[in-house]
């Protein structure tokens, strides 16, 4: 992204200059404007994103904080705005008509496709866009890592037609991207996803930590690290990581994954009511993810709501692209065994026990 420096931007401060004029003078497509108001020790910051060509407001939000630590407040507001703009600008740029589509256009369209609810057709559309970008620029590390990400996330979501094929392609692509650009935070995130899909949870943790060292505001790195901490038995570390991700990007299109992970942690700890609250939020945010439905089925069953549990289990079975939710044995085989013994024991007492009560057969 081409961003005008703050020294130049501040020359327009408190002046009656319209956004179209700013766009012409600085050669930019968008203007971020806002204000700060103080009342006692409280500060309210407002911000809005304006398209300079149409003068339309594309996004607006407000942020409240305390003056007790202004530097911390400044960092928090900056992080939240950066994440929000990352979503809005991708969607807007992807919708912009182009006469000759290049690799970047296809990458933006693929990323924009993933802002919609995650379904099998969503993944297929995004894959097609990233494949088109890679065909135009086979050396693009962005296209390589983005395509790898969709393939492995489709595997982790249980929506892959051929998980082994998707995973092998994703691993080859992300390794290629990292070989070319070892400091690309997104590539480290995708490598972590690949290791998770291979049940190599301990090895995934350093990849997510490397991504956070390069980009401390990455919601995807925080979420991936949370899943890895859960699988390796560090349950107490899960919720703080996900709360940070939610705070950084409270309107993120992928926020369902954050809700799902917090719900899964509560389920494993037998906090059934809390698990249901978070898993229902995950279902609302991402209704087509079968794992969320299966966890919710287990939680409902453990609370004695067998009718609702059976309905959620049926949804999980219908949404999955394979037979993993047809029996406890198949689900365990697909899940693998390379998670901490503590987590396997907790899953047996909660997740699998609930699925049995929901009507899932043993074999």
RASULCOR-V745317 format. One record per helix or strand of 2 or more residues. SS is the DSSP state (alpha for helix, beta for strand). FROM is the first residue (numbers start at 1). TO is the last residue. If there is no record, write none. Layout:
BEGIN
[[SS FROM TO] [SS FROM TO]]
END
This chain:
BEGIN
[[alpha 6 12] [alpha 19 26] [beta 30 39] [beta 42 51] [beta 56 66] [alpha 67 95] [alpha 103 113] [alpha 120 136] [alpha 141 156] [alpha 163 180] [alpha 185 197] [alpha 201 214] [alpha 219 231] [alpha 235 248] [alpha 255 268] [alpha 272 285] [alpha 290 302] [alpha 306 319] [alpha 324 326] [alpha 328 335] [alpha 341 358]]
END
